[in-house]
Amino acid sequence: MLATMTKAPAEVLDYDVDFGRWLPDGDSITSAVAVVAPGTAVAVTLTEHSDTTAKTWVSGGADGQTAHITLTITTMGGRTKEVCFRLRIKECH
């Protein structure tokens, strides 16, 4: 688990994961997919990548929910790596 972050339901935010330390020399990311575990109103709106970093955009959620997001990359060298993080949804008061 990478981290637990907080966002408000109305926010649309991006989250970056740097795989540069994990990737061996000469390998690069060829695809990235992020999914939200069922049970929350959080949605992944876009996932994109560079050679070493994946970015996922997340929207929605309801106050008090905690979303679990799994980001999976594949590489030119045939590697697959998953990282997970949590988003606590908290209304601004």
FIFI-222721 format. One record per residue (C-alpha): x, y, z; residue in three letters; residue number from 0. Coordinates in Angstrom, 3 decimals, padded with zeros to 6 digits. Example, Ala and Ser with C-alpha at 12.3 -4.5 7.8 and 13.67 -1.06 7.14 Angstrom:
+----------+----------+----------+-----+-----+
!       c1 !       c2 !       c3 !   r !   k !
+----------+----------+----------+-----+-----+
!  012.300 ! -004.500 !  007.800 ! ALA !   0 !
!  013.670 ! -001.060 !  007.140 ! SER !   1 !
+----------+----------+----------+-----+-----+
REM end
This chain:
+----------+----------+----------+-----+-----+
!       c1 !       c2 !       c3 !   r !   k !
+----------+----------+----------+-----+-----+
!  000.000 !  000.000 !  000.000 ! MET !   0 !
!  001.551 !  003.297 ! -001.053 ! LEU !   1 !
! -000.406 !  005.804 !  000.976 ! ALA !   2 !
! -003.734 !  007.052 !  002.185 ! THR !   3 !
! -004.755 !  010.425 !  000.794 ! MET !   4 !
! -007.820 !  012.594 !  001.342 ! THR !   5 !
! -010.045 !  014.285 ! -001.228 ! LYS !   6 !
! -013.415 !  016.031 ! -001.176 ! ALA !   7 !
! -016.310 !  014.543 ! -003.173 ! PRO !   8 !
! -016.383 !  017.496 ! -005.600 ! ALA !   9 !
! -012.659 !  017.366 ! -006.373 ! GLU !  10 !
! -011.183 !  015.828 ! -009.509 ! VAL !  11 !
! -007.521 !  015.122 ! -008.715 ! LEU !  12 !
! -004.575 !  013.359 ! -010.305 ! ASP !  13 !
! -002.256 !  010.949 ! -008.521 ! TYR !  14 !
!  001.210 !  010.138 ! -009.879 ! ASP !  15 !
!  003.208 !  006.977 ! -009.207 ! VAL !  16 !
!  006.882 !  007.009 ! -010.178 ! ASP !  17 !
!  008.174 !  003.558 ! -011.179 ! PHE !  18 !
!  011.628 !  004.860 ! -012.136 ! GLY !  19 !
!  013.419 !  003.202 ! -009.203 ! ARG !  20 !
!  011.717 ! -000.124 ! -009.856 ! TRP !  21 !
!  012.276 ! -000.276 ! -013.624 ! LEU !  22 !
!  015.578 ! -001.729 ! -014.828 ! PRO !  23 !
!  017.665 !  000.277 ! -017.295 ! ASP !  24 !
!  016.225 !  000.125 ! -020.789 ! GLY !  25 !
!  012.675 ! -000.853 ! -019.747 ! ASP !  26 !
!  009.697 !  001.500 ! -019.915 ! SER !  27 !
!  005.963 !  001.551 ! -019.211 ! ILE !  28 !
!  003.787 !  000.592 ! -022.185 ! THR !  29 !
!  000.364 !  000.623 ! -020.491 ! SER !  30 !
! -001.270 !  001.687 ! -017.246 ! ALA !  31 !
! -004.733 !  000.836 ! -015.907 ! VAL !  32 !
! -006.330 !  001.982 ! -012.652 ! ALA !  33 !
! -009.429 !  000.430 ! -011.086 ! VAL !  34 !
! -011.463 !  001.258 ! -008.004 ! VAL !  35 !
! -012.613 ! -001.623 ! -005.811 ! ALA !  36 !
! -016.422 ! -001.900 ! -005.743 ! PRO !  37 !
! -018.370 ! -000.210 ! -002.982 ! GLY !  38 !
! -017.725 !  003.516 ! -003.400 ! THR !  39 !
! -018.898 !  006.306 ! -005.679 ! ALA !  40 !
! -015.291 !  007.102 ! -006.679 ! VAL !  41 !
! -014.479 !  006.898 ! -010.395 ! ALA !  42 !
! -011.230 !  006.745 ! -012.344 ! VAL !  43 !
! -011.723 !  009.209 ! -015.191 ! THR !  44 !
! -008.368 !  008.828 ! -016.974 ! LEU !  45 !
! -005.101 !  006.918 ! -016.604 ! THR !  46 !
! -002.029 !  007.884 ! -018.604 ! GLU !  47 !
!  001.694 !  007.181 ! -018.489 ! HIS !  48 !
!  005.171 !  008.250 ! -019.524 ! SER !  49 !
!  008.197 !  005.949 ! -019.744 ! ASP !  50 !
!  008.560 !  005.801 ! -015.928 ! THR !  51 !
!  005.444 !  007.379 ! -014.359 ! THR !  52 !
!  001.728 !  006.567 ! -014.324 ! ALA !  53 !
! -000.940 !  009.170 ! -013.565 ! LYS !  54 !
! -004.557 !  008.448 ! -012.711 ! THR !  55 !
! -007.341 !  011.007 ! -012.446 ! TRP !  56 !
! -010.038 !  010.348 ! -009.836 ! VAL !  57 !
! -013.418 !  011.987 ! -009.227 ! SER !  58 !
! -016.446 !  011.597 ! -006.983 ! GLY !  59 !
! -017.005 !  009.724 ! -003.793 ! GLY !  60 !
! -019.256 !  010.357 ! -000.834 ! ALA !  61 !
! -018.302 !  011.792 !  002.538 ! ASP !  62 !
! -017.019 !  009.048 !  004.834 ! GLY !  63 !
! -016.126 !  006.553 !  002.105 ! GLN !  64 !
! -012.663 !  005.068 !  001.610 ! THR !  65 !
! -011.815 !  004.022 ! -001.934 ! ALA !  66 !
! -009.171 !  001.410 ! -002.700 ! HIS !  67 !
! -007.430 !  002.007 ! -006.028 ! ILE !  68 !
! -005.144 ! -000.451 ! -007.804 ! THR !  69 !
! -002.825 !  000.888 ! -010.498 ! LEU !  70 !
! -001.306 ! -001.762 ! -012.774 ! THR !  71 !
!  001.442 ! -001.118 ! -015.303 ! ILE !  72 !
!  003.011 ! -003.323 ! -017.922 ! THR !  73 !
!  006.400 ! -002.677 ! -019.464 ! THR !  74 !
!  008.154 ! -003.110 ! -022.755 ! MET !  75 !
!  010.236 ! -005.867 ! -021.116 ! GLY !  76 !
!  007.124 ! -007.891 ! -020.183 ! GLY !  77 !
!  006.981 ! -006.914 ! -016.501 ! ARG !  78 !
!  003.720 ! -006.267 ! -014.644 ! THR !  79 !
!  003.619 ! -004.218 ! -011.437 ! LYS !  80 !
!  000.663 ! -003.299 ! -009.209 ! GLU !  81 !
!  000.528 ! -000.567 ! -006.592 ! VAL !  82 !
! -002.414 !  000.234 ! -004.341 ! CYS !  83 !
! -003.491 !  003.327 ! -002.489 ! PHE !  84 !
! -006.504 !  004.517 ! -000.531 ! ARG !  85 !
! -008.521 !  007.703 ! -000.849 ! LEU !  86 !
! -010.517 !  008.883 !  002.134 ! ARG !  87 !
! -013.416 !  010.988 !  001.030 ! ILE !  88 !
! -014.074 !  013.903 !  003.357 ! LYS !  89 !
! -016.439 !  016.803 !  002.788 ! GLU !  90 !
! -014.955 !  020.231 !  003.474 ! CYS !  91 !
! -016.678 !  021.810 !  006.481 ! HIS !  92 !
+----------+----------+----------+-----+-----+
REM end
